[in-house]
Amino acid sequence: MYSYTFDDILEEAGKFGRSQKRIFALLCMVSMPWAGVYVGIVFQGFTPEHWCRDSGVRQIQKSCGWNLMDTRKITVPVVNTSGVLVHSQCEQYELDWNATGLTCDNPESDLTDALRSKAPMTSCKEGWEYDYKGRQSFVTEFDLVCADAWVVDMYQATLNVGFFIGSIAIGYLADRFGRKASFLVSNLLNGIFGILVAWSPNWVSMLVFRALYGFGVKGGWVAGYVLITELVGVEYRRTVGVVYQMFFSVGILILPLISYFIKDWRWLQVVITAPYILFLSYYWFIPESPRWLLSQHNAKKAVEITEAIAKENKKTLSKNIEVRNYATVDPSVNNWCLSSRFTSAVVYQGLIMRLGILGGNVYIDFLISGLVEFPAAFLILFTIDRIGRRLPFATANIVAGAACFITAMIPETMFWFKTAVACIGRLGITMAFEMVVFVNTELYPTFVRNLGVSVCSTLCDIGGIVAPFLLYRLAAIWLELPLIIFGALAFLAGALVLLLPETRGVPLPDTIDDIEFPEKSKELRRKEMIMLLPTTTMTNKEPETV
């Protein structure tokens, strides 16, 4: 009697044939809109130059024909911020402008420094004026500046709260009811709540819908990731895992182009959400995972799907699948991946969101930042089978940490050098961010793989909750201070990664023994796996014996 693993079944059905390539191409599309959800805050939450609106000033502006920036220069107080004199964004002069003697011809002489220094100041009472630059964000629509600026942090934090809860819930559902069902339910939720975010009448409802939006987005993405890695042979697992994530980088490149033409944050939200509605059509185009079906003792359905895959691949199966028993798993095998997910998420999200506060051309900066992600994917593909997972993973974190420290110390006068070093940091953390998902998938057996990956990803979500507060609040003290924190976290992650087991060349585990005893010989390990009895056809003929 022969004994085989599910990977042996794929030897006959095709490890990465036409069927898997078609399914893979469809699932890769899921990564692109996720980029818009994940980092769309850079455009949707854009905070332009702003200052207090004053009805008295508006009357003078109208009568004198001043433009918006001239009006700010003349009538807005100047304050010292981190040693730099800038126009106040949250305070205004408390003056009767008709009594100041301000003239249209020589206003700066009329409003002398002595008069300015004695003029009382107060917080904004009539809202704010914005230098929109043609863009309408939820910040400008709901006046989320000054005392209410924390709501912008919450926009990203609530998304990650949704990620956190949804990862666990949908991860459990994917292991209980299947990868395909969870994927489809997630996309249904994404379509509903994504549109509701765009229709939010106020910032409170926006945050609530944003959290519910996050509930489905990440869980569906992980379900798709796990599904495709379970459908291909071991030698293709690394490629599909990395390329699946690389399409997130494609989404990063597309996002600034879409945002350049769609200036209103509500319509941008609709465009980001629309693909999730289209993904519901995948019900007819992608199968359930045969590995998962076998773990649920549903060999009949697993055989049907595997035969369909073999048929599309122009192959023929000659082995009969029998069901096996599954043990429980101890999630502690992945403890070190938890900390790596947290730090990767904080640094990755932080560096992307930082582009929105640097004051440059956010479209160009974002595009360059996205282009840097592609070499990361190719470096992963080049190194993980030659060197292994652990060393490139640790090195990527350490390079990212060093680049963050160095970037913080380079003066603004050395702009291009500072940009180049920052890009190296972005390259490193992107490589680490993609590898943590890839390695994580290899550390859990089939019957809890989706839940295991999702539970570990909750630390990523906690990192995402922390990231906007670290960035925006620390940057208000010193623009480069977040980089110091990001650098320290990346160094810590690099050290912890070295404690992970090496998974190069190891088949996806189906049981806890496959994780705890990887040194078992291939033949011994096969005896504990799915039993495949060779027959000449897929019938009830007696098996051959040897």
C-alpha positions as CSV (number, residue, x, y, z in Angstrom):
1,M,0.0,0.0,0.0
2,Y,1.3,3.4,-0.9
3,S,0.8,6.6,1.2
4,Y,0.9,10.1,-0.2
5,T,0.6,13.7,0.8
6,F,-1.9,16.2,-0.9
7,D,1.2,17.6,-2.7
8,D,1.5,14.2,-4.4
9,I,-2.1,14.6,-5.7
10,L,-1.0,17.9,-7.2
11,E,1.8,16.0,-9.0
12,E,-0.9,14.4,-11.1
13,A,-3.5,17.2,-11.1
14,G,-0.9,19.8,-11.9
15,K,1.1,21.9,-9.4
16,F,0.6,25.2,-11.2
17,G,-1.3,24.5,-14.3
18,R,-3.9,26.4,-16.3
19,S,-6.5,26.1,-13.6
20,Q,-4.3,27.4,-10.8
21,K,-3.0,30.2,-13.0
22,R,-6.6,31.3,-13.8
23,I,-7.6,31.3,-10.1
24,F,-4.4,33.0,-9.2
25,A,-4.9,35.8,-11.7
26,L,-8.4,36.4,-10.4
27,L,-7.4,36.5,-6.7
28,C,-4.4,38.8,-7.4
29,M,-7.0,41.5,-8.3
30,V,-8.2,41.4,-4.7
31,S,-4.9,43.0,-3.5
32,M,-5.2,46.1,-5.6
33,P,-8.3,47.8,-4.0
34,W,-6.9,46.8,-0.6
35,A,-4.1,49.3,-1.2
36,G,-6.7,52.1,-1.5
37,V,-8.5,51.0,1.7
38,Y,-5.2,50.7,3.6
39,V,-3.4,53.9,2.7
40,G,-6.1,56.0,1.0
41,I,-6.1,58.3,4.0
42,V,-3.2,60.1,2.4
43,F,-5.6,61.5,-0.2
44,Q,-9.0,61.1,1.5
45,G,-7.7,62.7,4.7
46,F,-5.5,65.4,3.1
47,T,-5.1,68.3,5.4
48,P,-4.3,71.5,3.4
49,E,-3.0,74.8,4.7
50,H,-5.8,76.3,6.8
51,W,-6.5,79.3,9.1
52,C,-9.4,80.8,11.0
53,R,-12.3,82.2,9.0
54,D,-13.3,85.7,10.1
55,S,-16.4,87.4,8.6
56,G,-14.9,90.9,9.2
57,V,-11.8,89.9,7.2
58,R,-13.9,88.5,4.4
59,Q,-15.7,91.9,4.0
60,I,-12.3,93.7,3.7
61,Q,-11.0,91.0,1.3
62,K,-14.1,91.4,-0.9
63,S,-13.9,95.2,-1.0
64,C,-10.2,95.3,-1.6
65,G,-10.1,92.4,-4.1
66,W,-7.3,90.5,-2.2
67,N,-6.8,86.8,-3.0
68,L,-6.9,84.2,-0.3
69,M,-3.2,84.0,0.3
70,D,-2.7,87.8,0.5
71,T,-5.5,87.9,3.0
72,R,-3.8,85.3,5.2
73,K,-0.5,87.1,5.0
74,I,-2.1,90.4,6.2
75,T,-4.7,89.3,8.7
76,V,-3.5,86.0,10.3
77,P,-1.2,86.0,13.3
78,V,2.3,84.5,13.1
79,V,3.3,82.0,15.8
80,N,6.5,80.2,16.6
81,T,6.3,76.4,15.9
82,S,9.3,74.3,16.6
83,G,11.5,77.4,16.2
84,V,9.9,78.4,12.9
85,L,7.6,81.3,12.4
86,V,4.4,80.2,10.6
87,H,0.9,81.5,10.2
88,S,-1.4,80.3,12.9
89,Q,-3.8,77.6,11.9
90,C,-5.9,77.6,15.1
91,E,-5.9,81.2,16.4
92,Q,-7.1,84.5,15.1
93,Y,-6.9,88.2,16.1
94,E,-9.9,89.3,18.2
95,L,-10.3,92.6,16.5
96,D,-13.0,94.9,15.0
97,W,-11.4,95.1,11.6
98,N,-13.5,98.2,10.7
99,A,-11.9,100.0,13.6
100,T,-8.3,99.1,12.7
101,G,-8.0,101.8,9.9
102,L,-6.8,99.0,7.5
103,T,-6.6,100.3,3.9
104,C,-6.6,98.4,0.7
105,D,-3.5,100.1,-0.7
106,N,-1.0,99.6,2.1
107,P,-2.4,97.2,4.6
108,E,0.8,95.9,6.1
109,S,1.8,99.4,7.1
110,D,-1.6,100.0,8.6
111,L,-1.4,96.9,10.7
112,T,1.9,97.5,12.4
113,D,3.9,95.1,14.5
114,A,3.1,97.0,17.6
115,L,-0.6,96.8,16.9
116,R,-0.3,93.0,16.2
117,S,1.7,92.4,19.4
118,K,-1.0,94.1,21.5
119,A,-4.0,92.6,19.7
120,P,-5.8,89.9,21.7
121,M,-6.0,86.4,20.2
122,T,-8.6,83.7,20.4
123,S,-9.3,80.3,19.0
124,C,-11.2,80.0,15.7
125,K,-14.9,80.9,16.1
126,E,-16.3,80.8,12.6
127,G,-14.6,77.7,11.1
128,W,-11.6,77.7,8.8
129,E,-10.4,78.8,5.4
130,Y,-8.6,76.2,3.3
131,D,-6.1,76.3,0.5
132,Y,-7.9,73.5,-1.2
133,K,-5.7,73.1,-4.2
134,G,-8.7,71.6,-5.9
135,R,-9.1,68.8,-3.4
136,Q,-12.0,68.0,-1.1
137,S,-11.1,65.7,1.8
138,F,-13.2,64.6,4.8
139,V,-10.9,66.9,6.8
140,T,-12.0,70.0,4.9
141,E,-15.7,68.9,4.8
142,F,-16.0,68.2,8.5
143,D,-13.4,70.8,9.7
144,L,-11.2,68.1,11.3
145,V,-8.4,70.4,12.3
146,C,-6.9,71.9,15.4
147,A,-8.9,70.5,18.4
148,D,-10.6,68.0,16.2
149,A,-7.5,66.8,14.4
150,W,-7.5,63.6,16.4
151,V,-10.4,62.4,14.3
152,V,-8.0,62.0,11.3
153,D,-6.0,59.6,13.5
154,M,-9.2,57.7,14.3
155,Y,-10.0,57.3,10.6
156,Q,-7.0,55.0,10.2
157,A,-7.3,53.5,13.7
158,T,-11.0,52.5,13.4
159,L,-10.1,50.8,10.1
160,N,-7.5,48.7,11.9
161,V,-10.0,48.0,14.7
162,G,-12.2,46.5,12.0
163,F,-9.2,44.6,10.7
164,F,-8.5,43.3,14.2
165,I,-12.0,42.0,14.8
166,G,-12.6,40.8,11.3
167,S,-9.3,38.9,11.0
168,I,-10.3,36.7,14.0
169,A,-14.0,36.3,13.0
170,I,-13.5,35.7,9.3
171,G,-10.4,33.6,10.0
172,Y,-12.5,31.3,12.2
173,L,-15.3,31.2,9.6
174,A,-12.8,30.4,6.9
175,D,-11.6,27.3,8.8
176,R,-15.1,26.4,9.9
177,F,-17.1,27.0,6.7
178,G,-14.5,27.3,4.0
179,R,-12.1,29.7,2.3
180,K,-14.5,30.5,-0.6
181,A,-17.6,31.2,1.5
182,S,-15.7,33.5,3.8
183,F,-14.1,35.3,0.8
184,L,-17.5,36.0,-0.8
185,V,-19.2,37.1,2.5
186,S,-16.2,39.4,3.1
187,N,-16.6,41.1,-0.3
188,L,-20.4,41.5,0.2
189,L,-19.6,43.3,3.5
190,N,-16.9,45.4,1.8
191,G,-19.3,46.6,-0.9
192,I,-22.0,47.5,1.6
193,F,-19.9,49.4,4.1
194,G,-17.5,50.9,1.6
195,I,-20.5,52.7,0.0
196,L,-21.8,53.7,3.4
197,V,-18.5,55.3,4.2
198,A,-18.9,57.4,1.0
199,W,-22.4,58.5,2.1
200,S,-21.5,59.4,5.7
201,P,-23.4,62.6,6.8
202,N,-20.9,63.3,9.6
203,W,-17.6,62.2,11.0
204,V,-19.1,60.0,13.7
205,S,-21.0,57.8,11.2
206,M,-17.9,57.9,8.9
207,L,-15.8,56.3,11.7
208,V,-18.4,53.7,12.5
209,F,-18.8,52.6,8.8
210,R,-15.0,52.7,8.4
211,A,-14.6,50.2,11.2
212,L,-17.3,47.9,9.7
213,Y,-15.5,48.3,6.3
214,G,-12.3,47.1,7.8
215,F,-14.1,44.1,9.3
216,G,-14.4,42.4,5.9
217,V,-11.5,43.8,3.8
218,K,-8.6,42.2,5.5
219,G,-10.3,38.9,6.3
220,G,-11.3,38.4,2.7
221,W,-7.8,39.2,1.5
222,V,-6.3,36.6,3.9
223,A,-8.8,34.0,2.8
224,G,-7.8,34.6,-0.8
225,Y,-4.1,34.3,0.1
226,V,-4.6,31.1,2.0
227,L,-6.8,29.6,-0.8
228,I,-4.3,30.1,-3.5
229,T,-1.3,28.8,-1.5
230,E,-3.3,25.7,-0.7
231,L,-4.0,25.1,-4.4
232,V,-0.4,25.0,-5.7
233,G,2.6,22.8,-5.3
234,V,5.3,23.6,-2.8
235,E,7.8,24.9,-5.3
236,Y,5.2,27.5,-6.5
237,R,4.1,28.6,-3.1
238,R,6.7,31.3,-2.7
239,T,6.0,32.8,-6.1
240,V,2.2,33.0,-5.7
241,G,2.5,34.3,-2.2
242,V,4.9,37.1,-3.1
243,V,3.2,38.0,-6.4
244,Y,-0.2,38.0,-4.7
245,Q,1.1,40.7,-2.3
246,M,3.0,42.5,-5.1
247,F,-0.4,43.4,-6.6
248,F,-0.9,45.5,-3.5
249,S,2.0,47.5,-4.8
250,V,0.3,47.7,-8.1
251,G,-2.6,49.2,-6.2
252,I,-0.2,51.7,-4.5
253,L,0.8,52.9,-8.0
254,I,-2.7,53.2,-9.3
255,L,-4.0,55.0,-6.3
256,P,-2.3,58.4,-6.9
257,L,-3.3,58.3,-10.5
258,I,-6.9,57.8,-9.6
259,S,-6.7,60.4,-6.9
260,Y,-5.2,62.9,-9.2
261,F,-8.3,62.8,-11.4
262,I,-10.9,62.2,-8.6
263,K,-10.5,65.1,-6.2
264,D,-13.5,64.5,-4.0
265,W,-12.9,62.0,-1.2
266,R,-16.4,60.5,-1.4
267,W,-16.2,59.6,-5.1
268,L,-12.7,58.3,-4.5
269,Q,-14.2,56.0,-1.8
270,V,-16.8,54.7,-4.3
271,V,-14.1,53.9,-6.9
272,I,-12.0,52.1,-4.3
273,T,-15.1,50.1,-3.2
274,A,-16.5,49.2,-6.6
275,P,-14.1,46.2,-7.3
276,Y,-15.3,44.4,-4.1
277,I,-18.8,44.3,-5.6
278,L,-17.4,42.8,-8.8
279,F,-15.5,40.2,-6.8
280,L,-18.9,38.6,-5.8
281,S,-18.9,37.1,-9.3
282,Y,-16.0,34.9,-8.2
283,Y,-18.6,32.5,-6.9
284,W,-18.7,31.0,-10.4
285,F,-14.9,31.2,-11.1
286,I,-13.0,29.9,-8.0
287,P,-13.3,26.6,-6.2
288,E,-13.1,25.7,-2.5
289,S,-9.7,24.5,-1.2
290,P,-9.5,20.7,-1.5
291,R,-7.0,20.8,1.4
292,W,-9.6,22.4,3.6
293,L,-12.3,20.0,2.4
294,L,-10.1,17.0,3.3
295,S,-9.5,18.5,6.8
296,Q,-13.3,18.6,7.1
297,H,-13.6,14.9,6.1
298,N,-15.3,15.8,2.8
299,A,-13.2,13.7,0.5
300,K,-16.0,13.4,-2.1
301,K,-16.1,17.2,-2.7
302,A,-12.3,17.4,-2.6
303,V,-12.1,14.7,-5.3
304,E,-14.6,16.5,-7.5
305,I,-12.7,19.8,-7.3
306,T,-9.3,18.1,-7.7
307,E,-10.6,16.3,-10.8
308,A,-12.0,19.6,-12.2
309,I,-8.5,21.2,-11.7
310,A,-6.8,18.2,-13.3
311,K,-9.3,18.3,-16.3
312,E,-8.6,22.0,-16.9
313,N,-4.9,21.3,-16.6
314,K,-5.4,18.5,-19.2
315,K,-4.3,15.9,-16.6
316,T,-5.8,12.7,-15.3
317,L,-6.0,11.5,-11.7
318,S,-5.2,7.9,-10.9
319,K,-5.2,8.0,-7.1
320,N,-8.2,7.8,-4.7
321,I,-8.3,10.1,-1.8
322,E,-9.1,8.9,1.7
323,V,-9.9,11.1,4.8
324,R,-7.6,11.4,7.7
325,N,-8.0,12.6,11.3
326,Y,-6.7,15.9,12.4
327,A,-5.3,16.9,15.8
328,T,-5.4,20.2,17.5
329,V,-2.7,22.8,17.1
330,D,-0.8,25.0,19.6
331,P,-0.6,28.5,18.2
332,S,2.5,29.2,20.3
333,V,4.6,28.1,17.3
334,N,4.0,31.5,15.9
335,N,4.7,33.7,18.9
336,W,7.7,35.5,17.3
337,C,5.7,36.2,14.1
338,L,3.3,38.2,16.3
339,S,5.9,40.9,17.2
340,S,7.2,41.0,13.7
341,R,3.7,41.7,12.3
342,F,3.2,44.5,14.9
343,T,6.5,46.3,14.1
344,S,6.1,45.8,10.3
345,A,2.6,47.4,10.3
346,V,3.6,50.4,12.4
347,V,6.7,51.2,10.3
348,Y,5.0,50.4,6.9
349,Q,1.9,52.4,7.5
350,G,3.8,55.2,9.3
351,L,6.2,55.7,6.4
352,I,3.4,55.8,3.8
353,M,1.2,58.2,5.8
354,R,4.2,60.4,6.4
355,L,4.1,61.3,2.7
356,G,0.9,63.2,3.4
357,I,2.6,65.6,5.9
358,L,5.9,66.4,4.2
359,G,4.5,69.3,2.1
360,G,5.8,68.1,-1.3
361,N,3.9,66.9,-4.3
362,V,1.9,64.1,-2.7
363,Y,1.1,62.4,-6.0
364,I,4.7,62.2,-7.2
365,D,6.0,61.2,-3.7
366,F,3.4,58.5,-3.4
367,L,4.2,57.2,-6.9
368,I,7.9,57.0,-6.2
369,S,7.2,55.3,-2.9
370,G,5.1,52.7,-4.7
371,L,7.7,52.0,-7.3
372,V,10.2,51.2,-4.6
373,E,8.0,48.3,-3.5
374,F,8.6,46.3,-6.7
375,P,12.3,45.6,-6.1
376,A,11.3,44.3,-2.6
377,A,9.1,41.6,-4.3
378,F,11.9,40.5,-6.6
379,L,14.5,40.5,-3.8
380,I,12.2,38.1,-1.9
381,L,11.8,35.8,-4.9
382,F,15.6,35.8,-5.4
383,T,16.7,35.1,-1.9
384,I,14.1,33.0,-0.1
385,D,15.0,29.7,-1.9
386,R,18.7,30.4,-2.1
387,I,19.3,31.7,1.4
388,G,16.1,30.9,3.3
389,R,13.3,32.9,4.9
390,R,14.8,33.9,8.2
391,L,18.0,35.8,7.2
392,P,16.4,38.0,4.5
393,F,13.5,38.7,6.8
394,A,15.8,39.9,9.6
395,T,18.0,41.8,7.2
396,A,15.1,43.7,5.7
397,N,14.0,44.9,9.1
398,I,17.4,46.0,10.1
399,V,18.0,47.9,6.8
400,A,14.6,49.6,7.3
401,G,15.5,50.6,10.9
402,A,18.9,52.0,9.8
403,A,17.4,54.0,7.0
404,C,14.8,55.5,9.3
405,F,17.6,56.7,11.7
406,I,19.7,58.1,8.9
407,T,16.9,59.8,7.2
408,A,15.9,61.6,10.4
409,M,19.5,63.0,10.7
410,I,19.9,64.3,7.1
411,P,19.1,68.0,6.7
412,E,16.3,69.2,4.4
413,T,18.9,70.9,2.2
414,M,20.2,67.5,1.1
415,F,16.7,66.7,-0.3
416,W,17.6,64.0,-2.9
417,F,20.0,62.2,-0.6
418,K,17.3,62.2,2.1
419,T,14.8,60.9,-0.4
420,A,17.1,58.1,-1.6
421,V,17.8,56.9,2.0
422,A,14.1,57.1,2.8
423,C,13.4,54.9,-0.3
424,I,15.8,52.3,1.0
425,G,13.9,52.3,4.3
426,R,10.7,51.8,2.4
427,L,12.2,49.0,0.4
428,G,13.3,47.2,3.5
429,I,10.1,47.5,5.4
430,T,8.0,46.5,2.3
431,M,10.2,43.3,2.0
432,A,9.6,42.6,5.7
433,F,5.9,43.3,5.5
434,E,5.4,40.9,2.6
435,M,7.6,38.2,4.2
436,V,5.8,38.2,7.5
437,V,2.6,37.1,5.8
438,F,4.4,34.6,3.6
439,V,6.3,32.9,6.5
440,N,3.2,33.0,8.8
441,T,1.3,30.9,6.3
442,E,4.0,28.2,6.4
443,L,3.8,27.8,10.1
444,Y,0.2,26.6,10.5
445,P,-1.4,23.3,9.5
446,T,-4.3,23.2,7.1
447,F,-7.2,22.9,9.4
448,V,-6.4,26.1,11.3
449,R,-4.2,27.9,8.8
450,N,-6.7,30.7,8.0
451,L,-7.5,31.3,11.6
452,G,-3.9,31.1,12.6
453,V,-2.7,33.6,10.0
454,S,-5.7,35.9,10.9
455,V,-5.0,35.7,14.7
456,C,-1.3,36.6,14.1
457,S,-2.4,39.4,11.8
458,T,-4.2,41.0,14.7
459,L,-0.9,42.3,16.0
460,C,-0.5,43.9,12.6
461,D,-3.9,45.6,13.2
462,I,-2.8,46.8,16.6
463,G,0.2,48.3,14.9
464,G,-2.1,50.0,12.4
465,I,-4.1,51.5,15.3
466,V,-1.0,52.8,16.9
467,A,0.7,54.1,13.7
468,P,-1.4,57.2,13.0
469,F,-1.1,58.5,16.6
470,L,2.7,57.9,16.6
471,L,3.0,59.7,13.3
472,Y,0.7,62.7,13.6
473,R,1.2,63.5,17.3
474,L,5.0,63.0,17.4
475,A,5.4,64.9,14.1
476,A,3.7,67.9,15.7
477,I,6.7,68.0,18.2
478,W,9.4,67.3,15.6
479,L,8.8,66.1,12.1
480,E,11.5,63.5,12.2
481,L,10.7,62.1,15.6
482,P,8.4,59.3,14.2
483,L,11.3,58.1,12.2
484,I,13.4,57.5,15.3
485,I,10.6,55.4,16.8
486,F,10.1,53.5,13.6
487,G,13.8,52.8,13.4
488,A,13.9,51.4,16.9
489,L,10.9,49.1,16.2
490,A,12.4,47.8,13.0
491,F,15.7,46.9,14.7
492,L,13.7,45.1,17.4
493,A,11.8,43.1,14.8
494,G,15.0,42.2,13.0
495,A,16.4,40.6,16.2
496,L,13.2,38.7,17.0
497,V,12.9,37.3,13.5
498,L,16.1,35.3,14.1
499,L,14.1,33.2,16.6
500,L,11.7,31.9,14.0
501,P,12.1,28.4,12.5
502,E,13.4,28.1,8.9
503,T,10.7,26.9,6.5
504,R,12.6,26.8,3.2
505,G,11.6,23.7,1.2
506,V,9.2,22.5,3.8
507,P,5.7,21.4,2.4
508,L,2.7,23.1,3.9
509,P,2.0,21.4,7.2
510,D,-1.3,19.5,7.6
511,T,-0.9,18.5,11.2
512,I,0.8,19.8,14.4
513,D,3.4,16.9,14.1
514,D,4.5,18.3,10.8
515,I,5.5,21.5,12.6
516,E,6.9,20.0,15.8
517,F,8.9,17.2,14.0
518,P,10.0,18.6,10.7
519,E,13.1,16.4,10.8
520,K,11.1,13.2,10.2
521,S,11.9,11.5,7.0
522,K,9.7,12.2,4.0
523,E,8.5,8.5,4.0
524,L,7.6,8.5,7.6
525,R,5.8,11.8,7.3
526,R,3.8,10.5,4.4
527,K,2.5,7.6,6.5
528,E,0.7,10.1,8.7
529,M,-0.9,12.0,5.8
530,I,-3.8,11.5,3.3
531,M,-4.0,7.9,2.1
532,L,-4.1,7.5,-1.6
533,L,-4.7,4.1,-2.9
534,P,-3.5,3.6,-6.5
535,T,-6.1,2.4,-8.9
536,T,-6.3,2.3,-12.7
537,T,-9.4,4.4,-12.7
538,M,-11.4,6.6,-10.2
539,T,-13.7,3.6,-9.4
540,N,-14.2,1.1,-6.6
541,K,-11.6,-1.3,-8.0
542,E,-9.5,-3.1,-5.3
543,P,-6.2,-1.3,-4.7
544,E,-3.0,-2.8,-5.9
545,T,-0.6,-4.0,-3.2
546,V,3.1,-4.1,-3.2
